C-alpha cells in the first residue's frame, strides 16, 4: 500500500536521492543549473504552501503537484526534458520506497528496462 503523506525530512531525502539518481545515470553533475533551478523553485513553492498540521506531514498529491509545477516552470528553455521528468519520477518513487533503484523507477514509471531509460537520459544531455 502506498503511503499518502510524508514528513519534510522524507521529502528532502527523496528529492536529493531522486535528482542524484537522475544526474548519475544522465552523466551530469548533481549541481547542474537545471536541477538547481527546479529544486529552488520546488522548495520555494513548498515553503509558500506549507501549512501546519499536527503530524507535520505533506500529502503525496501536494508534493507531486508542486514538483511537477516547479519542473515545468524552471525548465530551460521552458520545456522539461527526459532528465527533468526522470528526476521527478525517481523522487516520487523514492518517497514510496526509499530503497528503490533505477531498475525500479524504469519499470514502475516507464515500463522499460534500466538500460533503455539510461539511454534516454544520456541522449538528453
C-alpha positions as CSV (number, residue, x, y, z in Angstrom):
1,X,0.0,0.0,0.0
2,X,1.3,3.4,-1.0
3,X,2.0,6.0,1.7
4,X,-0.1,9.1,1.2
5,X,1.8,11.6,3.3
6,X,5.4,12.3,4.1
7,X,7.5,14.4,6.5
8,X,9.6,17.2,5.3
9,X,12.7,15.1,6.0
10,X,11.4,12.2,3.8
11,X,10.7,14.7,1.0
12,X,14.2,16.2,1.3
13,X,15.8,12.8,1.2
14,X,13.7,11.6,-1.7
15,X,14.4,14.8,-3.8
16,X,18.1,14.6,-3.0
17,X,18.3,10.9,-4.0
18,X,15.9,11.2,-6.9
19,X,17.8,14.1,-8.5
20,X,21.0,12.4,-7.7
21,X,19.9,9.2,-9.4
22,X,18.9,11.3,-12.5
23,X,22.3,13.0,-12.5
24,X,24.2,9.8,-12.1
25,X,22.5,8.0,-14.9
26,X,22.5,11.0,-17.2
27,X,26.1,11.7,-16.7
28,X,25.6,15.3,-15.4
29,X,26.7,16.9,-12.2
30,X,24.1,17.0,-9.4
31,X,24.7,20.7,-9.0
32,X,23.8,21.5,-12.6
33,X,21.9,24.7,-13.3
34,X,18.7,22.9,-14.4
35,X,18.4,20.9,-11.2
36,X,19.3,23.9,-9.1
37,X,16.5,26.0,-10.7
38,X,14.0,23.2,-10.4
39,X,14.9,22.4,-6.7
40,X,15.0,26.1,-5.7
41,X,11.6,26.6,-7.4
42,X,10.2,23.5,-5.7
43,X,11.3,24.4,-2.2
44,X,10.0,28.0,-2.7
45,X,6.6,26.6,-3.7
46,X,6.7,24.1,-0.9
47,X,7.5,26.7,1.7
48,X,4.9,29.1,0.4
49,X,2.2,26.4,0.6
50,X,3.4,24.7,3.7
51,X,0.6,24.6,6.3
52,X,0.9,23.4,9.8
53,X,-0.5,20.1,10.6
54,X,-0.1,18.4,14.0
55,X,1.8,15.5,12.3
56,X,3.8,17.9,10.0
57,X,3.2,15.7,7.1
58,X,2.5,16.6,3.5
59,X,0.2,14.8,1.1
60,X,1.7,12.9,-1.8
61,X,-0.6,14.7,-4.2
62,X,0.6,18.1,-3.0
63,X,4.3,17.1,-3.3
64,X,3.6,15.7,-6.8
65,X,1.8,18.9,-8.0
66,X,4.5,21.2,-6.6
67,X,7.3,19.1,-8.0
68,X,5.7,18.9,-11.5
69,X,4.9,22.6,-11.4
70,X,8.5,23.5,-10.4
71,X,9.9,21.3,-13.1
72,X,7.8,22.9,-15.8
73,X,8.3,26.5,-14.5
74,X,12.1,26.1,-14.1
75,X,12.8,24.1,-17.2
76,X,15.2,25.7,-19.7
77,X,14.2,26.8,-22.3
78,X,10.7,26.3,-20.9
79,X,10.3,22.6,-21.7
80,X,11.2,19.9,-19.2
81,X,13.4,17.2,-20.8
82,X,13.8,13.4,-20.1
83,X,16.3,14.1,-17.3
84,X,13.9,16.5,-15.5
85,X,11.0,14.2,-15.8
86,X,13.0,11.2,-14.7
87,X,14.2,13.2,-11.6
88,X,10.5,13.8,-10.7
89,X,9.6,10.2,-11.2
90,X,12.6,9.0,-9.2
91,X,11.8,11.3,-6.4
92,X,8.2,10.2,-6.2
93,X,9.2,6.5,-6.4
94,X,11.7,7.1,-3.6
95,X,9.1,8.6,-1.5
96,X,7.2,5.4,-1.6
97,X,10.3,3.1,-1.5
98,X,13.4,4.8,-0.2
99,X,15.5,1.8,-1.4
100,X,14.2,2.0,-5.0
101,X,16.8,1.6,-7.7
102,X,16.9,2.9,-11.3
103,X,15.5,-0.5,-12.3
104,X,12.5,0.1,-10.0
105,X,11.9,3.6,-11.5
106,X,12.4,2.4,-15.1
107,X,9.9,-0.5,-14.6
108,X,7.3,1.3,-12.5
109,X,7.3,4.7,-14.3
110,X,8.2,3.8,-17.9
111,X,7.6,0.1,-18.3
112,X,11.1,-0.2,-19.7
113,X,14.4,-1.7,-18.5
114,X,17.0,0.4,-16.8
115,X,19.4,0.4,-19.8
116,X,16.7,1.8,-22.1
117,X,15.9,4.6,-19.7
118,X,19.5,5.4,-19.0
119,X,20.0,5.7,-22.8
120,X,17.2,8.3,-22.9
121,X,18.8,10.2,-20.1
122,X,22.2,10.2,-21.7
123,X,20.7,11.3,-25.0
124,X,19.0,14.3,-23.3
125,X,22.3,15.8,-22.3
